[in-house]
Amino acid sequence: MVPVTTTTLAGAHPGTTPVAAAVALRGITRTYGDGPTAVRAVDGVDLAFPRATWTAVMGPSGSGKSTLLHCAAGLERVDSGQVLLGDTDITDASDDELAALRRERIGFVFQGYHLVGALTAAQNVALPLRLAGRRPPRAEVHAALAMVGLGDRARHRPRELSGGQQQRVAIARAMVTRPEVLFADEPTGALDSTSARTVLDLLGAMAARGQSIIMVTHDPAAAARAGAVVFLRDGRVVDRLVGAGAHDVANRLVGLER
Protein backbone atom coordinates (compact mmCIF):
# COMPACT_ATOMS: atom_id res chain seq x y z
CA MET A 1 0.00 0.00 0.00
CA VAL A 2 1.25 3.46 -0.90
CA PRO A 3 0.83 6.49 1.39
CA VAL A 4 -0.74 9.55 -0.25
CA THR A 5 -0.67 12.89 1.53
CA THR A 6 -3.76 14.69 0.22
CA THR A 7 -6.59 14.45 -2.26
CA THR A 8 -8.85 17.12 -3.71
CA LEU A 9 -12.47 16.92 -2.62
CA ALA A 10 -15.09 16.40 -5.28
CA GLY A 11 -16.68 19.70 -6.18
CA ALA A 12 -13.93 21.82 -4.63
CA HIS A 13 -13.13 25.10 -6.32
CA PRO A 14 -9.84 25.40 -8.23
CA GLY A 15 -7.12 26.86 -6.08
CA THR A 16 -8.52 25.60 -2.78
CA THR A 17 -6.17 23.73 -0.48
CA PRO A 18 -6.43 19.95 -0.92
CA VAL A 19 -7.92 18.16 2.07
CA ALA A 20 -7.35 14.54 3.02
CA ALA A 21 -10.60 12.68 2.43
CA ALA A 22 -11.82 9.64 4.35
CA VAL A 23 -12.17 7.84 1.02
CA ALA A 24 -11.30 9.09 -2.46
CA LEU A 25 -12.02 7.44 -5.79
CA ARG A 26 -9.99 8.62 -8.76
CA GLY A 27 -11.30 7.62 -12.16
CA ILE A 28 -12.32 4.13 -11.06
CA THR A 29 -13.95 1.64 -13.40
CA ARG A 30 -15.40 -1.82 -12.80
CA THR A 31 -16.68 -4.07 -15.59
CA TYR A 32 -18.42 -7.44 -15.37
CA GLY A 33 -18.18 -9.88 -18.25
CA ASP A 34 -16.43 -9.68 -21.60
CA GLY A 35 -17.20 -8.74 -25.17
CA PRO A 36 -20.65 -7.53 -26.25
CA THR A 37 -22.27 -8.71 -23.01
CA ALA A 38 -19.87 -6.76 -20.76
CA VAL A 39 -21.50 -4.41 -18.25
CA ARG A 40 -19.63 -1.31 -17.06
CA ALA A 41 -21.01 -1.10 -13.51
CA VAL A 42 -18.77 1.81 -12.49
CA ASP A 43 -17.61 4.10 -15.26
CA GLY A 44 -14.79 6.56 -14.52
CA VAL A 45 -15.98 7.80 -11.14
CA ASP A 46 -14.09 10.66 -9.46
CA LEU A 47 -15.46 11.16 -5.98
CA ALA A 48 -14.22 12.03 -2.50
CA PHE A 49 -15.94 11.55 0.84
CA PRO A 50 -14.75 14.11 3.42
CA ARG A 51 -13.80 12.98 6.90
CA ALA A 52 -16.40 13.01 9.68
CA THR A 53 -19.31 13.24 7.25
CA TRP A 54 -22.26 11.06 6.33
CA THR A 55 -22.88 10.58 2.62
CA ALA A 56 -25.73 8.64 1.02
CA VAL A 57 -25.35 7.06 -2.42
CA MET A 58 -28.52 6.67 -4.49
CA GLY A 59 -29.59 5.80 -8.00
CA PRO A 60 -31.94 3.63 -10.04
CA SER A 61 -31.64 -0.14 -9.88
CA GLY A 62 -28.51 -1.20 -11.75
CA SER A 63 -26.86 2.22 -11.46
CA GLY A 64 -23.75 0.80 -9.76
CA LYS A 65 -24.41 1.86 -6.15
CA SER A 66 -23.38 -1.35 -4.41
CA THR A 67 -20.48 -1.94 -6.79
CA LEU A 68 -19.19 1.55 -6.02
CA LEU A 69 -19.46 0.85 -2.30
CA HIS A 70 -17.67 -2.49 -2.61
CA CYS A 71 -14.86 -0.93 -4.65
CA ALA A 72 -14.46 1.91 -2.15
CA ALA A 73 -14.26 -0.60 0.70
CA GLY A 74 -11.76 -2.87 -1.02
CA LEU A 75 -14.27 -5.71 -1.28
CA GLU A 76 -13.93 -5.65 -5.07
CA ARG A 77 -10.95 -4.76 -7.23
CA VAL A 78 -11.23 -1.89 -9.67
CA ASP A 79 -10.23 -2.40 -13.28
CA SER A 80 -8.61 1.03 -13.45
CA GLY A 81 -8.20 4.15 -11.35
CA GLN A 82 -7.23 4.61 -7.70
CA VAL A 83 -8.92 3.92 -4.38
CA LEU A 84 -7.58 5.87 -1.40
CA LEU A 85 -8.42 5.22 2.23
CA GLY A 86 -7.31 8.38 3.99
CA ASP A 87 -3.65 8.78 3.04
CA THR A 88 -3.27 5.15 1.90
CA ASP A 89 -3.60 3.93 -1.67
CA ILE A 90 -5.34 0.55 -1.39
CA THR A 91 -5.83 -0.01 -5.13
CA ASP A 92 -3.24 -2.77 -5.38
CA ALA A 93 -3.21 -3.85 -1.74
CA SER A 94 -2.79 -7.57 -1.16
CA ASP A 95 -5.58 -9.70 0.26
CA ASP A 96 -3.77 -9.80 3.62
CA GLU A 97 -3.38 -6.01 3.65
CA LEU A 98 -7.06 -5.53 2.81
CA ALA A 99 -8.06 -7.99 5.54
CA ALA A 100 -6.01 -5.98 8.05
CA LEU A 101 -7.68 -2.75 6.93
CA ARG A 102 -11.11 -4.32 7.43
CA ARG A 103 -10.17 -5.34 10.94
CA GLU A 104 -8.57 -2.05 11.93
CA ARG A 105 -9.85 0.89 9.88
CA ILE A 106 -13.07 -0.09 8.10
CA GLY A 107 -16.48 -1.19 9.38
CA PHE A 108 -19.38 -2.77 7.50
CA VAL A 109 -23.13 -2.87 8.03
CA PHE A 110 -25.16 -4.73 5.46
CA GLN A 111 -28.85 -5.37 4.96
CA GLY A 112 -28.33 -9.09 5.58
CA TYR A 113 -26.73 -8.52 9.03
CA HIS A 114 -24.15 -11.34 8.56
CA LEU A 115 -24.29 -12.39 12.19
CA VAL A 116 -22.98 -15.82 13.21
CA GLY A 117 -26.02 -17.78 14.33
CA ALA A 118 -24.17 -19.96 16.83
CA LEU A 119 -22.75 -16.94 18.70
CA THR A 120 -24.47 -14.67 21.19
CA ALA A 121 -24.89 -10.97 20.52
CA ALA A 122 -21.86 -10.23 22.70
CA GLN A 123 -19.77 -12.84 20.92
CA ASN A 124 -20.79 -11.47 17.51
CA VAL A 125 -19.75 -7.97 18.60
CA ALA A 126 -16.43 -9.27 19.92
CA LEU A 127 -15.66 -11.24 16.76
CA PRO A 128 -13.76 -8.51 14.83
CA LEU A 129 -11.51 -7.92 17.82
CA ARG A 130 -10.79 -11.63 18.16
CA LEU A 131 -10.01 -11.88 14.44
CA ALA A 132 -7.53 -9.03 14.93
CA GLY A 133 -5.80 -11.05 17.63
CA ARG A 134 -7.10 -8.92 20.48
CA ARG A 135 -8.75 -10.15 23.62
CA PRO A 136 -11.93 -8.04 23.71
CA PRO A 137 -12.63 -6.55 27.15
CA ARG A 138 -16.10 -7.59 28.27
CA ALA A 139 -16.85 -4.04 29.35
CA GLU A 140 -16.01 -2.72 25.88
CA VAL A 141 -18.29 -5.23 24.18
CA HIS A 142 -21.16 -4.56 26.55
CA ALA A 143 -20.68 -0.81 26.18
CA ALA A 144 -21.08 -1.18 22.39
CA LEU A 145 -24.28 -3.17 22.89
CA ALA A 146 -25.56 -0.63 25.41
CA MET A 147 -24.96 2.18 22.91
CA VAL A 148 -27.34 0.49 20.48
CA GLY A 149 -29.89 -0.19 23.22
CA LEU A 150 -29.19 -3.91 23.56
CA GLY A 151 -27.31 -4.07 26.83
CA ASP A 152 -29.86 -6.59 28.10
CA ARG A 153 -29.58 -8.83 25.02
CA ALA A 154 -25.88 -9.73 25.26
CA ARG A 155 -26.54 -13.45 25.74
CA HIS A 156 -29.22 -13.74 23.08
CA ARG A 157 -28.45 -15.46 19.78
CA PRO A 158 -29.59 -13.94 16.46
CA ARG A 159 -32.63 -16.23 16.19
CA GLU A 160 -33.84 -14.78 19.50
CA LEU A 161 -33.68 -11.21 18.21
CA SER A 162 -35.91 -9.22 15.89
CA GLY A 163 -34.62 -7.94 12.56
CA GLY A 164 -34.09 -4.47 13.99
CA GLN A 165 -32.22 -5.88 16.97
CA GLN A 166 -30.01 -7.99 14.72
CA GLN A 167 -29.17 -4.91 12.65
CA ARG A 168 -28.25 -3.04 15.84
CA VAL A 169 -25.96 -5.91 16.85
CA ALA A 170 -24.32 -5.59 13.43
CA ILE A 171 -23.82 -1.87 14.05
CA ALA A 172 -22.37 -2.54 17.51
CA ARG A 173 -19.97 -5.02 15.89
CA ALA A 174 -18.91 -2.35 13.42
CA MET A 175 -18.61 0.29 16.15
CA VAL A 176 -16.50 -1.75 18.56
CA THR A 177 -13.36 -1.43 16.42
CA ARG A 178 -13.87 2.36 16.15
CA PRO A 179 -13.42 2.36 12.34
CA GLU A 180 -12.38 5.44 10.43
CA VAL A 181 -15.02 4.68 7.81
CA LEU A 182 -18.27 2.75 8.10
CA PHE A 183 -19.75 1.39 4.88
CA ALA A 184 -23.47 0.62 5.04
CA ASP A 185 -25.29 -1.14 2.20
CA GLU A 186 -29.08 -0.69 2.54
CA PRO A 187 -28.86 -0.87 6.35
CA THR A 188 -32.57 -0.09 6.79
CA GLY A 189 -33.91 -1.92 3.77
CA ALA A 190 -35.45 -4.83 5.71
CA LEU A 191 -36.52 -2.91 8.81
CA ASP A 192 -39.78 -1.42 10.02
CA SER A 193 -39.95 2.36 10.34
CA THR A 194 -39.23 2.42 14.09
CA SER A 195 -36.17 0.16 13.80
CA ALA A 196 -34.99 2.11 10.76
CA ARG A 197 -35.10 5.39 12.69
CA THR A 198 -33.08 3.82 15.49
CA VAL A 199 -30.44 2.59 13.07
CA LEU A 200 -30.23 5.99 11.35
CA ASP A 201 -29.91 7.72 14.72
CA LEU A 202 -26.94 5.45 15.49
CA LEU A 203 -25.26 6.25 12.18
CA GLY A 204 -25.77 9.96 12.82
CA ALA A 205 -24.21 9.62 16.25
CA MET A 206 -21.16 7.92 14.72
CA ALA A 207 -20.72 10.75 12.21
CA ALA A 208 -21.06 13.30 15.02
CA ARG A 209 -18.19 11.57 16.82
CA GLY A 210 -15.91 12.10 13.84
CA GLN A 211 -16.36 8.85 11.94
CA SER A 212 -17.15 8.81 8.23
CA ILE A 213 -20.30 7.07 6.99
CA ILE A 214 -20.87 6.02 3.37
CA MET A 215 -24.34 4.54 2.92
CA VAL A 216 -26.09 3.07 -0.10
CA THR A 217 -29.87 3.38 0.18
CA HIS A 218 -33.00 3.41 -1.96
CA ASP A 219 -34.99 5.29 0.71
CA PRO A 220 -35.18 9.11 0.28
CA ALA A 221 -36.06 9.55 3.96
CA ALA A 222 -32.93 7.64 4.99
CA ALA A 223 -30.78 9.53 2.49
CA ALA A 224 -32.10 12.86 3.79
CA ARG A 225 -30.60 12.03 7.19
CA ALA A 226 -27.14 12.18 5.64
CA GLY A 227 -25.32 15.45 5.09
CA ALA A 228 -24.97 14.89 1.36
CA VAL A 229 -26.49 12.63 -1.28
CA VAL A 230 -24.58 11.45 -4.36
CA PHE A 231 -26.64 10.18 -7.31
CA LEU A 232 -25.47 7.57 -9.81
CA ARG A 233 -26.85 6.54 -13.18
CA ASP A 234 -25.26 4.01 -15.52
CA GLY A 235 -22.19 3.81 -13.32
CA ARG A 236 -21.50 7.56 -13.35
CA VAL A 237 -22.00 10.33 -10.81
CA VAL A 238 -24.71 12.60 -12.21
CA ASP A 239 -25.70 14.84 -9.31
CA ARG A 240 -25.08 15.74 -5.67
CA LEU A 241 -27.36 17.36 -3.10
CA VAL A 242 -26.24 18.83 0.21
CA GLY A 243 -28.63 19.26 3.12
CA ALA A 244 -31.65 18.24 1.04
CA GLY A 245 -34.95 17.06 2.49
CA ALA A 246 -36.62 13.77 1.66
CA HIS A 247 -38.97 15.42 -0.86
CA ASP A 248 -36.11 16.90 -2.91
CA VAL A 249 -34.15 13.64 -2.75
CA ALA A 250 -37.18 11.66 -3.91
CA ASN A 251 -37.86 14.06 -6.79
CA ARG A 252 -34.27 13.84 -7.97
CA LEU A 253 -34.34 10.05 -7.81
CA VAL A 254 -37.60 9.91 -9.78
CA GLY A 255 -36.05 12.14 -12.40
CA LEU A 256 -33.17 9.72 -12.83
CA GLU A 257 -35.51 6.75 -13.19
CA ARG A 258 -37.45 8.26 -16.09
WOKA-V57687 format. One record per backbone hydrogen bond with DSSP energy under -1.0 kcal/mol. NH is the residue of the N-H (numbers start at 1). CO is the residue of the C=O. If there is no record, write none. Layout:
# WOKA-V57687
nh->NH co->CO
nh->NH co->CO
This chain:
# WOKA-V57687
nh->2 co->89
nh->4 co->87
nh->12 co->9
nh->16 co->13
nh->19 co->7
nh->22 co->49
nh->23 co->49
nh->24 co->84
nh->25 co->47
nh->26 co->82
nh->28 co->45
nh->29 co->80
nh->30 co->42
nh->32 co->39
nh->37 co->34
nh->38 co->35
nh->39 co->32
nh->41 co->30
nh->41 co->39
nh->42 co->30
nh->43 co->235
nh->45 co->28
nh->47 co->25
nh->49 co->23
nh->55 co->213
nh->56 co->228
nh->57 co->215
nh->58 co->230
nh->63 co->60
nh->68 co->64
nh->69 co->65
nh->70 co->66
nh->71 co->67
nh->72 co->68
nh->73 co->69
nh->75 co->70
nh->76 co->70
nh->79 co->29
nh->82 co->26
nh->84 co->24
nh->85 co->88
nh->86 co->22
nh->88 co->85
nh->89 co->2
nh->90 co->83
nh->93 co->90
nh->98 co->94
nh->99 co->95
nh->100 co->96
nh->101 co->97
nh->102 co->98
nh->103 co->99
nh->104 co->100
nh->105 co->101
nh->106 co->101
nh->107 co->181
nh->109 co->183
nh->111 co->185
nh->113 co->110
nh->114 co->112
nh->119 co->116
nh->121 co->156
nh->122 co->154
nh->124 co->120
nh->125 co->121
nh->126 co->122
nh->130 co->126
nh->131 co->127
nh->132 co->128
nh->133 co->130
nh->134 co->129
nh->141 co->137
nh->142 co->138
nh->143 co->139
nh->144 co->140
nh->145 co->141
nh->146 co->142
nh->147 co->143
nh->149 co->146
nh->150 co->145
nh->153 co->150
nh->156 co->153
nh->160 co->157
nh->161 co->158
nh->166 co->162
nh->167 co->163
nh->168 co->164
nh->169 co->165
nh->170 co->166
nh->171 co->167
nh->172 co->168
nh->173 co->169
nh->174 co->170
nh->175 co->171
nh->176 co->172
nh->178 co->175
nh->180 co->105
nh->181 co->105
nh->182 co->212
nh->183 co->107
nh->184 co->214
nh->185 co->109
nh->186 co->216
nh->189 co->186
nh->191 co->188
nh->196 co->192
nh->197 co->193
nh->198 co->194
nh->199 co->195
nh->200 co->196
nh->201 co->197
nh->202 co->198
nh->203 co->199
nh->204 co->200
nh->205 co->201
nh->206 co->202
nh->207 co->203
nh->208 co->204
nh->209 co->205
nh->210 co->207
nh->211 co->206
nh->212 co->180
nh->213 co->53
nh->214 co->182
nh->215 co->55
nh->216 co->184
nh->217 co->57
nh->223 co->219
nh->224 co->220
nh->225 co->222
nh->226 co->223
nh->227 co->54
nh->228 co->54
nh->229 co->241
nh->230 co->56
nh->231 co->239
nh->232 co->58
nh->233 co->236
nh->235 co->63
nh->236 co->233
nh->238 co->231
nh->239 co->231
nh->241 co->229
nh->243 co->227
nh->249 co->245
nh->250 co->246
nh->251 co->247
nh->252 co->248
nh->253 co->249
nh->254 co->250
nh->255 co->251
nh->256 co->252
nh->257 co->253
